[in-house]
Each structure stands twice: as C-alpha cells, then as structure tokens.
Amino acid sequence: MIVRFDATLDDVVDVNLRSWATSKTMRLWRWQGAAVTGLMFAVPTYFLLGESVRARFVISCAAALIGIAFYLWTYRENFRKRTRKLCRERIGTDAPVAVTVELLDEGISISQLGARIILEWSRIDRVEESTDALYFFSSDNACSAVRKRGFESIATKDEFLKLAETNIHLSRGPVCSKS
C-alpha cells in the first residue's frame, strides 16, 4: 500500500519535535539552560546590590527563580523557532517536500528528498493517530509521520493503519502463555 503527500516545513518541524520530546539529552539541555539563565539573573543582582550579604543572597535567589521561570516559559517557542530554522537549512527550501510511504513485508519504506529508508516492523514500538497524521515511533523514539491528507479516504487510512498494526504485531513473534 502506497501513500503520497507533500510535507510542509511545519510537518517536518512537528516530526522532529515529537522525536526529541522524550530525549534525555534534550531534557538535560533544557535544565542546563534554565540553570545558566538563573545564574545570569542571580550573579549580577548579588554584586550590584549594596545590601547586607543575607539580603543580597535572598534577593539573588529570587532573581534566579525569576530567570529560571522566564527561561522555561519561553523555552518551547524558542526551541520551535530554532528547530524550524535548522529544518529549513537541512531541507534547503520552504517549499513542500514530496513524500512517499509504502508498507512492505519487511517494514515501512519512506522516500523523500532523494533518499529512501526502511523502518523494520520489529523496530516500531507504537503508532499514534492524531487529527492530521499517523505517527510511527521506533524503539529509539525516532518519529515518522504519514499525513492523513495523503489518503484518498478514511477507509483507505483505516486499512493502512490496520495493515501496519498487524505487521508490527506479527514482528513481535509468538507470545507464550505462562500457564
């Protein structure tokens, strides 16, 4: 079964953000950024105030908390903007990219930008359906999406999803009972 659609830059950004959502490294970078921002608020506050050491410490701690809150409040939008800029650079255009997704016996074949990858069924952990896409998450949390606008009908999408879920289940091998 083959599905073709044009992926927009926003689609590419969405897939990347979903792939990185559970990354321990990304979480660590977020907290490091929050800590550095907190220090950037606290250190100047401490040295610029002419109060007692205790008062400077308390006010600097408050400034650090404000800095951390500011960073965490603005993080998602800033990260989305940076991801969009990186994706635009990597793709080389703002124009939609033609994507072909095919269900094969060995896995899902995804072709785009002159490259083809095959995700083996055994490497796919789960499939999530949203209002506009089917997301395939691999065991390393990489995400691939099939946009629903590529399907001719809801029935075709349902057939695609059922076939994919069946192949994922079959790749797990026989399940033994404990009786």
N, C-alpha and C positions, 0 to 999 in steps of 0.2 A: 504494500500500500504506500503510495507516494503523496506527499503534501508539499505544495509550493506556496510561498508567501514572500512579501518584501518586508524585511526587518528595518525598522526606523532606528535612528540613533538612540531614541528613548528606550526602544526594545532591548538594544544591546546593553545600555546602562542598567536597565532593570535586571537582566540576567546576571550581570557582573555583581550587582549589589546583593542579589539572592545567593550567589556563590560564596560571597565573602561574609554573609550575615553571621555564620557560626564559627568563623575563623578565630582561633585563639590568638594568633598573631595580630589580627585586626583589633581584637578586644584589648590586647596589651598596648598597642599603639594609641588607642583611644584614651586609655587611662594614663599613659605616659604624657600625652598631650595635655590632659587635664591637670596633671601634677605640675608640669612645666608652666602652664598658664597660671596656676595658683601661685607658684613661686614668683612669677613675673609681677603679679599683683602684690604679693606679700613683702618681698625684699625691699623694693623702693619705699613702700609705706613705712616699714620699720626704720629705715635710715633717714627718712625725710621728716619724721615727726620729732618734736622736741619735748616729748612727754617722758615720764619715767619708763624704765625698762619694762616693767609689768604692763603698763598701759600700751606701750608700743607693741609688745608681744600680742596682747589681746586684740588690738586693732589690726595688726598684721594677719592674725589668724582669720579674722572676719574678712579682710581683703582677699586672702587666699580662697576662702569659701565662695566669695563673690566671683573670683576668677574661674574657679572650677565650675560653678553653676553656669557662668557665661559660656565657657567652652562647650560644656555638654549640651546647652540649649542651642548653640549654633552649629554643633558638630555635623549632624545629619545633612543639613542643606549644604554646608561647605564641602562635605565628603562627596555628595551627589554632583556638585559642580566640578570638583576635581576629577571624578570618575568620568563624567561626560567629556571633559577636555581630553583626558587620556584616551578614551574610546574614539573620539573624533581623530586624534593623532594617529592611532593604530589603524583605523579603517581608511583614513585618508580622504574622507568626504562626509558631508552632512546628508547626502542623498541616501535613499533606502537601498538596502543590500538584498539581492535575491538569495533566498534560502530554499533548499530542497531537503526534505526529511523523508527517509524511506525506512520502512520496517522490513528488516531482513531476518533470515533464520538465525544469524549469529548476533544480531543486535540492531541498534538504531543507527542509520547512516545519515550524517548531517553534512551537506555540501554548501559552502559559501566562500566568497572571495577567492575562488580558485583552489580551495583546499577541501578535503573530504576526511572526516573522522568517523570511526565506527565505535559506538559505545556498546560493549558486550552486555548482554542481558544480565549476566551474573554480577556486573559491576553497578547495576542500577538498584539503589535502595528503595526508592519510593517515587510515586507520581503524585503531583498535586495539581488540582484543577482550580483555576481562578476564573474570573469573569471573562478574561480575554486570552487565556493561554493554558496549555498543559505544560507543567514543569517536570522535568526528569532530573532527579538528584542522584548522583553517583555516590559510591561509598566514601569518596574523599570530599564530599559536599559540593563538587562542581555541579553547576546547573546548566541545563539546556532547555530551551523553550520551543514549543510548537504553537504558533499563534492561531487562534480559532478562526481568524479571518481567512486562513488558507484552506479551510474545509468548505466543501460545496454545500453541506447541510449539517444539521445537528446529528442526524443519523450517521453520517459519514464520520463525524468526530467521535461519536459513541462507539462505532465499530473500530476505529483506530485505537481508542483508549482501551477497549476490551481486549483487542489483539495484543497490545503492548503489555497490559497487566497479565495476560495469560502467559506470554513469553517470559516475563520476569519471574512469575511463579514457577514455571517449568524449569528455569535455570537454577532454581534452588535445590533441585533433586528431590528424591523421595523423602517423605517425612516419616520417621519411625515413631511408633507409639511406645509408651512406657508401661504397657500392660503385660 
